[in-house]
Amino acid sequence: MGYYTNMLKDTAVLKTVNGSDADGRPNIVALDEIDCKIEFKNAITTNSSGEEVVSNGRLYTESVVKTGDIIELKDKEYKVVNVNPYYPIDSSLFVINEVYFA
């Protein structure tokens, strides 16, 4: 049980991606149901290439998520465009990730 667990009331499916196949489709290596807090709100964020992109929303989770992974919410898939980790002041053991998706 993590530091933020009591605030993560939503769930999503995290599809961990490792590269792409010969056809250019994402190579999904793992499927996990994660606890999270979802906010659907358009926002401007910076992706891993340094470009500004408009995200459809963001979620907060204690799970490990990286740019390029896929988040499935209510039977719709979104690509992770940015991840910001936040560490609480009183403990560096627990981290919450702010995940922007588009």
Residue pairs with C-beta under 8 A, 6 or more apart in sequence:
2 62
2 94
3 62
3 88
3 91
3 93
3 94
3 96
4 60
4 62
4 94
4 96
5 35
5 62
7 37
7 60
8 35
8 36
8 37
8 60
8 61
8 62
9 35
9 37
10 35
10 36
10 37
10 38
10 59
11 33
11 34
11 35
11 36
12 33
12 34
12 36
12 38
12 59
12 61
12 71
12 72
12 73
13 31
13 32
13 33
13 34
13 71
13 72
13 73
14 30
14 31
14 32
14 33
14 34
14 63
14 65
14 69
14 70
14 71
14 72
15 26
15 28
15 30
15 31
15 69
15 70
15 71
15 72
15 77
16 28
16 29
16 30
16 31
16 32
16 66
16 69
17 26
17 27
17 28
17 29
17 68
17 69
17 70
18 27
18 29
19 26
19 27
20 26
20 27
21 27
26 68
26 70
28 70
32 63
34 61
34 63
34 65
35 61
35 62
35 63
36 59
36 60
36 61
36 63
36 99
37 59
37 60
37 61
38 57
38 58
38 59
38 73
39 57
39 58
39 59
40 56
40 57
41 57
41 58
42 54
42 55
42 56
42 57
43 54
43 55
43 57
43 58
43 100
44 52
44 53
44 54
44 55
45 52
45 53
45 55
45 81
45 82
45 100
46 52
46 53
46 82
47 53
47 67
47 81
47 82
48 67
48 68
48 81
48 82
53 81
53 82
53 102
54 102
55 81
55 82
55 100
55 101
55 102
56 78
56 101
56 102
57 78
57 100
57 101
58 98
58 99
58 100
58 101
59 71
59 98
59 99
59 101
60 96
60 97
60 98
60 99
61 96
61 97
61 99
62 94
62 95
62 96
62 97
63 97
64 97
65 71
65 80
65 83
65 97
65 99
66 80
66 83
67 80
67 81
67 82
67 83
68 79
68 80
69 79
69 80
70 77
70 78
70 79
70 80
71 77
71 78
71 79
71 80
71 99
71 101
72 78
78 101
78 102
79 101
79 102
80 99
80 100
80 101
81 100
81 101
81 102
82 99
82 100
83 97
83 98
83 99
83 100
84 97
84 98
85 95
85 96
85 97
85 98
86 95
86 96
86 97
86 98
87 94
87 95
88 94
88 96
